[in-house]
Amino acid sequence: MVTNDSTMDVEHFNRWSRTYDDSWIQRYAVRVHTEMLDVVTNEIATPNTVLDIGCGTGRLLCKAHTLYPSAQLFGIDPAEGMVELARGQVPTATIYLGAAESLPLADSSVDVVLSSISFHHWNDQLAAFREISRVLRSGGCFCLADISIPVWLAKFARHIKIKSPAATGQFFDEAGLQVKVQHRTFTRFIWLTLGVKGSRGI
Ligand SMILES: C[S@@+](CC[C@H](N)C(=O)[O-])C[C@H]1O[C@@H](n2cnc3c(N)ncnc32)[C@H](O)[C@@H]1O
């Protein structure tokens, strides 16, 4: 069987899915999710549609449901184990098995796109950004939180797709999303960036 980084990632997350919610990563994820939703709510107080890319077990969508009870929620993740758990955790959401690079949603149909600690796993990051811009309505926003480590250190990491905040900002620009917020989260290794789709789009 031919494997590449993405296949190995998906297998890894399938295996991890059963224990993911009790694992070390929650120490970071829970607080990062809260920070993301605070920043988003500042931009759009009551979104009608929210999409979480790389939604994992659905914890961020769960919080989004509490905060925006009438919003239509969507999630997408390529790991079947994650998708199954997310469907159980947020039954009102529509959870797709799929990847950021090909979103099964109509053009200009989403108010808020979220993605937490997933971006460095995306195989074609620019294609994914273009997809995000396509599904966002004008004035909609994308809030991305992801690991950021110094470039020299990233070279030694298994995932060389970890980007600096500046490089991440360039993806937003190229996709026609104007960066309005970019800062470290409570942990210096995870940065948050929020961009808004202007009328220009891509
Ligand atoms: C570290 S987990 C983060 C899960 C969740 N967002 C959280 O904050 O806990 C990374 C997730 O990204 C997903 N992922 C990997 N490649 C992806 C891709 N190309 N598109 C979307 N999600 C992807 C994995 O399956 C996994 O569920």
The ligand as a Gaussian input file, in Angstrom:
#p B3LYP/6-31G(d) Opt

LIG

0 1
 C       -4.886000      17.796000      16.672000
 S       -6.448000      17.398000      15.949000
 C       -7.408000      18.838000      16.387000
 C       -8.873000      18.504000      16.542000
 C       -9.745000      19.647000      17.021000
 N       -9.811000      20.706000      16.036000
 C       -9.279000      20.197000      18.347000
 O       -9.087000      21.420000      18.468000
 O       -9.147000      19.411000      19.295000
 C       -6.191000      17.665000      14.207000
 C       -7.375000      17.238000      13.370000
 O       -7.137000      17.660000      12.012000
 C       -7.645000      16.654000      11.162000
 N       -7.051000      16.771000       9.814000
 C       -5.915000      16.212000       9.324000
 N       -5.750000      16.519000       8.028000
 C       -6.796000      17.308000       7.676000
 C       -7.204000      17.946000       6.464000
 N       -6.485000      17.865000       5.345000
 N       -8.358000      18.662000       6.481000
 C       -9.083000      18.780000       7.599000
 N       -8.748000      18.193000       8.777000
 C       -7.622000      17.478000       8.817000
 C       -7.291000      15.349000      11.877000
 O       -8.030000      14.249000      11.421000
 C       -7.588000      15.724000      13.330000
 O       -8.891000      15.404000      13.723000

